[in-house]
Amino acid sequence: MSHAFAAIAFTPSVKAAQQRDGSRAGYARNFETGTEVFNDRLGDAEVDFIAAQRSFTMATVSETAWPYLQHRGGPRGFLKVLDDRTLAFADFAGNRQLVSVGNAAGNDRVALILVDYANRVRLKVLGRLGITDWAPHDPLPSAPATDPDDQGQGLRLELPATHPRSHRRRGRAARARRARCPHRGARSPTRGAFPACAGLSRC
């Protein structure tokens, strides 16, 4: 079967790096065989994982091609699963820089990472981001719950792919350039739709 995340993330340059690293054959065998696509939707494990998280980090890309990271946080359940290919969350004014919102207007492709540090599990998601404004006391259909006194934007994301739980390789994989989870005491290796979810993986 063909892995939807690999179809997006494994560009020719990435494949060349994998070839140099010696991992290309394994990824080609496990992620890029057959015509049936898998991990393009959220499963029960991903839905439960998302519901339990209180934060995530989202990456956007600017018109000058620079990536931008932004943290989003809230009570458990603030990131809503609307269906197996769509997530949504409320985005409030904050410091009003609106970098992520502005970036998404020019390029709606985004990447999210959600990390459960205590259990050393992470979920990566690729998708497209759309934005809808709403006023106080005017909840949007299928939008995330908000404080009735707040005015903000609803951000909705749709998925193209997901990835099953897996254990991280040891040995050569633990290179200085790769981030590792902080709990191990080392360097940590709108409306929209997510086309790809990298699935749950061990940190």
C-alpha positions in Angstrom: 0.0 0.0 0.0 1.1 3.6 -0.6 1.5 5.8 2.5 -0.2 9.2 2.0 2.3 11.0 4.2 5.2 9.6 2.2 3.6 10.7 -1.0 3.7 14.3 0.2 6.8 14.3 2.4 9.2 12.1 0.4 10.3 14.5 -2.3 13.2 13.6 -4.7 15.6 15.5 -2.4 14.3 13.6 0.7 14.6 10.3 -1.2 18.2 11.2 -2.1 19.0 11.9 1.5 17.4 8.5 2.5 19.5 6.8 -0.2 22.7 8.3 1.3 21.6 7.3 4.8 20.7 3.7 3.7 17.0 3.9 4.6 15.6 4.4 1.1 15.0 0.7 0.4 13.1 0.2 3.6 10.8 3.2 3.2 10.2 2.3 -0.4 9.2 -1.2 0.6 7.0 -0.3 3.5 5.6 3.1 2.4 5.5 3.2 -1.4 4.1 -0.1 -2.8 0.8 -0.8 -4.4 -2.0 1.5 -5.5 -4.1 1.5 -2.4 -3.5 4.6 -0.2 -3.5 4.3 3.6 -3.1 6.8 6.5 -5.0 9.5 4.6 -7.6 9.6 7.4 -7.8 9.8 11.2 -8.4 6.6 12.9 -9.8 6.0 16.4 -6.3 6.1 17.9 -5.6 9.5 16.4 -9.0 10.9 17.4 -8.5 9.8 21.0 -4.9 11.2 21.0 -6.0 14.6 19.7 -8.9 14.8 22.2 -6.4 14.4 25.1 -3.9 17.1 24.0 -3.7 20.6 25.4 -1.3 22.1 22.8 0.2 21.7 19.4 2.6 23.5 17.2 1.7 24.6 13.7 4.0 25.5 10.8 3.1 27.8 7.9 5.2 29.2 5.0 5.3 32.9 4.1 5.3 34.5 0.7 9.1 34.9 1.1 9.3 31.1 1.5 10.3 31.3 5.2 8.7 28.7 7.6 7.0 30.0 10.7 6.1 28.0 13.8 3.3 28.9 16.3 2.2 27.3 19.5 -1.5 26.8 20.1 -2.9 25.7 23.5 -6.1 25.3 25.4 -8.1 22.9 27.5 -8.3 19.2 26.4 -10.6 19.1 23.4 -9.8 22.6 22.1 -8.6 21.0 18.9 -11.8 19.4 17.5 -12.1 16.4 15.2 -15.0 17.2 12.9 -14.6 14.1 10.8 -11.9 11.7 9.8 -10.3 14.3 7.5 -11.1 17.6 9.2 -9.9 19.3 12.4 -11.0 22.7 13.7 -10.0 25.1 16.5 -10.6 28.7 17.7 -8.0 31.3 17.0 -8.2 34.4 19.1 -6.6 37.9 18.6 -3.5 37.4 20.8 -0.8 39.9 19.9 -2.5 40.6 16.6 0.6 39.9 14.5 -1.5 37.4 12.5 1.5 35.8 11.0 0.0 32.3 10.6 -3.3 33.7 9.4 -1.5 35.9 6.8 0.7 33.1 5.7 -2.2 30.8 5.2 -3.9 33.4 3.0 -1.0 33.1 0.5 -0.3 29.3 1.0 -2.8 27.2 2.8 -0.5 24.3 3.4 0.3 23.7 7.1 1.9 21.1 9.3 1.0 20.3 12.9 2.8 18.3 15.5 1.1 17.1 18.7 3.3 15.6 21.4 2.4 13.6 24.6 5.8 14.0 26.4 4.8 11.8 29.3 4.0 8.8 27.1 6.6 9.7 24.4 4.1 9.6 21.6 3.6 12.2 18.8 1.3 12.8 15.9 2.2 14.7 12.8 -0.4 16.1 10.4 -0.2 17.8 7.0 -3.1 19.7 5.7 -4.7 22.8 4.3 -6.0 25.7 6.4 -9.0 27.9 6.0 -10.3 30.7 8.2 -13.8 31.9 9.1 -14.6 34.9 11.3 -17.4 34.8 13.9 -18.8 37.3 16.4 -19.6 36.7 20.1 -22.8 34.6 20.7 -22.7 33.5 17.1 -21.2 30.0 17.1 -20.3 28.5 13.7 -21.7 25.2 12.7 -19.2 22.4 13.6 -16.8 25.0 15.0 -14.8 24.6 18.2 -16.5 25.8 21.4 -15.5 29.3 22.5 -16.1 31.7 25.3 -19.3 33.6 24.5 -17.5 36.9 25.2 -14.7 36.2 22.8 -14.6 37.2 19.2 -12.2 35.4 16.9 -11.7 33.2 14.0 -12.5 29.5 13.3 -9.6 27.6 11.7 -10.6 24.4 10.0 -8.1 21.9 8.6 -8.5 18.9 6.3 -6.2 15.9 6.1 -4.6 14.1 3.2 -2.7 11.4 5.3 -1.9 9.5 8.5 0.7 7.2 9.9 0.6 4.2 12.3 2.2 4.0 15.8 5.9 3.0 15.5 9.0 2.9 17.5 11.9 5.2 16.6 15.1 3.7 15.3 18.0 3.6 17.6 21.7 3.9 16.7 22.5 6.0 13.7 19.0 7.6 13.9 20.0 9.4 17.1 22.1 12.0 15.4 22.9 15.5 16.7 20.7 17.0 14.0 17.7 15.1 15.1 15.6 16.4 18.0 14.8 14.3 20.9 12.0 14.7 23.5 12.9 16.9 26.4 11.9 14.3 29.0 14.9 12.3 27.8 17.2 15.0 28.9 18.6 15.7 25.4 18.0 18.0 22.5 14.6 17.5 21.2 15.2 15.9 17.7 -9.7 28.4 9.9 -11.0 26.3 7.9 -8.8 23.7 6.4 -8.2 20.2 5.6 -5.4 17.8 6.4 -4.3 15.8 3.5 -1.8 13.8 5.5 -1.4 12.7 9.0 1.9 11.1 10.0 0.1 9.0 12.6 1.2 8.2 16.1 4.9 7.5 16.6 7.2 7.0 19.5 9.5 10.0 20.4 
